[in-house]
Amino acid sequence: MASRKTADQTGDVSVALDHAGRLLERNPALARQQAEEILRILPGQPQAMIILAAALRRGGRFEAAEACLRRLISQVPGWWVAQSQLGRSLAAAGKALPALHALRRAALAAPDQNDGWQALGDHCRLMGLAQEAAYCNDRQIRASVQNPELLAAADLLCKNQLGLAERALKDYLKRHATDFVAIRMLAELAARLGRSEDSETLLARCLELAPNFRPALQNYAFVLQRQNKPLEALAVLEGPLAQQPDDPNLRVTKAAAMVQIGNYAEAIALYDGVLRQYPDQPRLWMSYGHALKTENRSKTAIAAYRRSIDQLPTLGESYWSLANLKTFRFDQADIAAMEAQLARADLQGDDRLHFHFALGKAFEDQGRFELSFDHYQRGNALRRKQIGFDALDTAGKIDRTIALFDCPFLARHQETGCQDPDPIFVVGLPRSGSTLIEQILASHSQVEGTMELPDLHAIVKSLNGRKKRGDPSLYPAVLAEMEGARLREMGEDYLRRTRIQRKTDRPFFIDKMPNNFLHAGLIHLMLPNAKIIDARRHPMGSCFSAFKQHFARGQSFSYDLADVGRYYADYVRLMAHFDAVLPGRIHRVHYEAMVTDTEAEIDRLLAYCGLEFEPACLSFWQTERSVRTASSEQVRQPIFTDGLDHWRHFDPWLGPLKAALGQIVEQYPYQTKETGSRPSCINL
C-alpha cells in the first residue's frame, strides 16, 4: 500500500513540475508559486529548484536566484544544468566573470550537451572572447550530431575546410534529405561563405522539419535580420525569447531588428539592458551609439562611442562614427591616437580604412586639405579593393531602362498601378541634400519621415530572376511583359512592406533611398500617383562629398573618383530621359537653390506635393524626429551656405573626377539640354 501511495505522489509531482515548467514561459510569478509548493512537499527537489531559480531570475530577483542555485549545487555538485542556470543568473545580474566560470563548468561537466556549449559560446561572444566563442561553436556542432558521417563533416567545418565540408554535407543530404541537423550545418557553412540567401532557405527548411530546434531558430532570426527582414526576424524571435527572455544574444538581435523598423526607443532600451550585464562590449557600445545618434541624443551617443574606443582602441569604426556626426571635432589627442593605431602593422583592413576616413575628416576640419585628401584617398583605395563595382554594368542598366521606357511603352501603361498617393520618393545621389528635403517635408503636418527604405530594392531583386551571382538580370526587361494587374499588386506590396515604418496617421510618407532614381520608371508604373523628388547638387560637390563618406553598406560607386564621376553622369542621363518622356513627373530640387532661396524652393516643393504651406517647414531644424543618415546632425541646424563650394579646397586633387564628369560640370544645373528636342509621351 505504501509503495502505491509513493508512486501516486511521484506522478503528482511530475505533473506539477510539468505544469510549472509550462508556466515559466508565460507567467514566471505563478511558476515560482508552483515550484515553492512542490518544495514544501519535497524539500530540495532538483527540478523544482531549477524552475524556482529561473522564475526568480525572470522576476529580477537575481540574488535570490543565485542563492537557490548554490544550495542546489551543494546537493548535486556535478549536475551541469544547475551550473548552466547559475551562469545565466550571474550574467543577468551583471556578474560576467563569475557567470563565465559557471558556464565553463557546465559545458565541461556535460561535453555532449550542445546547449551547454551554446550558452558558453554566447556568453564568450558578448565578453569579447572571440576565440573561445568560436571553439564553443565548434563543440556545439560536434555535440549536436551523433552520426559518424556528420561528425566527419562537422570536423571539416570546425577546421574551416569549407569546400570539403560542403561536399560532404551535400552528399549526405542526397541520401538523408530530412536530417535537420545536417541542414542546419549546411546553413552555417553558407553563412560563413556569405551566402545569406542560401542560409536563410536552408534554415527555413530545417525549421519545417524541427520547428522547436532552438539553435536553428536563433540562427534563422539572425540571418533574417541581416537580410533586412526585421518583421520576419522578430516573429522568429518570439518563441526563443519567451523561453529565454534574458538571453543577451537574442535581445541584441531583437534590438537590431527594432532599429530596422524605426523603433529606436525600444532598441535603445534593449541595448542598455544588455550593456548593464555585459559592459565590456565595444561593438555593442558602438551600435548603442548609432541608435542614440538617430534619436538626437548626441551627447550620450558620443559617450557611447568613447566607451567603445576606451575598450577597443583599434576599432576604427567607432572613431569614424564620431567623425560621421559631422558636427563633432577631434582634438589633437584623438588625432595622435588614430595615427598611432595606423602605425601598427597588425591593424585589420576594415579598421585601417575607418581610421583613414576619420583622419580625413579631422584634418579637413583643421584646414589641412592636402593631408586630409591623402587619408580620404587611402581609405577609399582600401575599400575599393574589397568591393566589386563595374561602372559599365551601371551604364548598361541605364541604357536598357532608357530603351524600355519609350513613348509607346509608357502610353500602354497610363492606367496601370496602385493609385494610392501615399509615398513621396526622394532620389538622387547620396550627400546631395536629400535629408534636408526629407526634414522639411517631415515638418509638415501631413507628411511622415521614415528613412532610407529597402523595400523597393527588395521588389526589384525579386524581379531580376538571378539564381546566383553573375547571372544576367531580367530587370528591367521583365517589366515589358507585365500587365496592369501585376503592376498594381507590386504597388500594393510596396505599401504593405512599408506599413511597419509608419508610426503616425499622416497620409503621406517619405522614402529617401537615393539609389531609387534607378527605378523611377518602375515607381511610375506601379505607383503612378506617388511623388518623385530628385535631390541634385553641383556634380563636384556631390561626388566629392560621396567620396569622403564611408557608407555602412551599398554605394559601391563612391570609392573611386572616376567611378563616382561616371555614376553621376549616368544618373543625369537617366533623369534627363524621364524629363523628356514624362515632363513634370519628377520634381527637381537643386541644393544650391534650396540653401540660397529657401522659402521660394520650399513653396515649389510643397506645391508639387499638393501640400499647403506651413511655417514649420521653414523652421525644419526644430522638428523632433529620428534621422538615420550621415546628415542627421546637420539638418538639426538652420540652413547654412558654408558647404556650397567646400569641394574647391580639394580641387588640385580632383582631376580624375573632372575627367569622368566631362561637360556636365559646365552644364550644371541645366543637364536636361542634352536630351535634345525629343517629344514628351504623356501629358501629366
Secondary structure, DSSP 8 states (H G I E B T S, - for coil): -HHHHHHHHHHHHHHHHHHHHHHHHH-HHHHHHHHHHHHHHSTT-HHHHHHHHHHHHHTT-HHHHHHHHHHHHHHSTT-HHHHHHHHHHHHHTT-HHHHHHHHHHHHHH-TT-HHHHHHHHHHHHHHT-HHHHHHHHHHHHHHT--SHHHHHHHHHHHTT-HHHHHHHHHHHHHH-TT-HHHHHHHHHHHHHTT-HHHHHHHHHHHHHH-TT-HHHHHHHHHHHHHTT-HHHHHHHHHHHHHH-TT-HHHHHHHHHHHHHTT-HHHHHHHHHHHHHH----HHHHHHHHHHHHHTT-HHHHHHHHHHHHHH-TT-HHHHHHHHTTSS----HHHHHHHHHHHT-TT--HHHHHHHHHHHHHHHHHTT-HHHHHHHHHHHHHHHHHHS---HHHHHHHHHHHHHHS-HHHHHHTTT-S-----EEEEEESTTSSHHHHHHHHHTSTTEEEEE---HHHHHHHHHS--SSTTS---TTGGGGG--HHHHHHHHHHHHHHHGGG--S--SEEEE--GGGGGGHHHHHHH-TTSEEEEEE--HHHHHHHHHT---SS--GGGGSHHHHHHHHHHHHHHHHHHHHHSTTSEEEEEHHHHHHSHHHHHHHHHHHHT----GGGTTGGG------STTTTGGGS----TTTTGGGGGGGG-HHHHHHHTTHHHHTT-GGGGGTT---S---
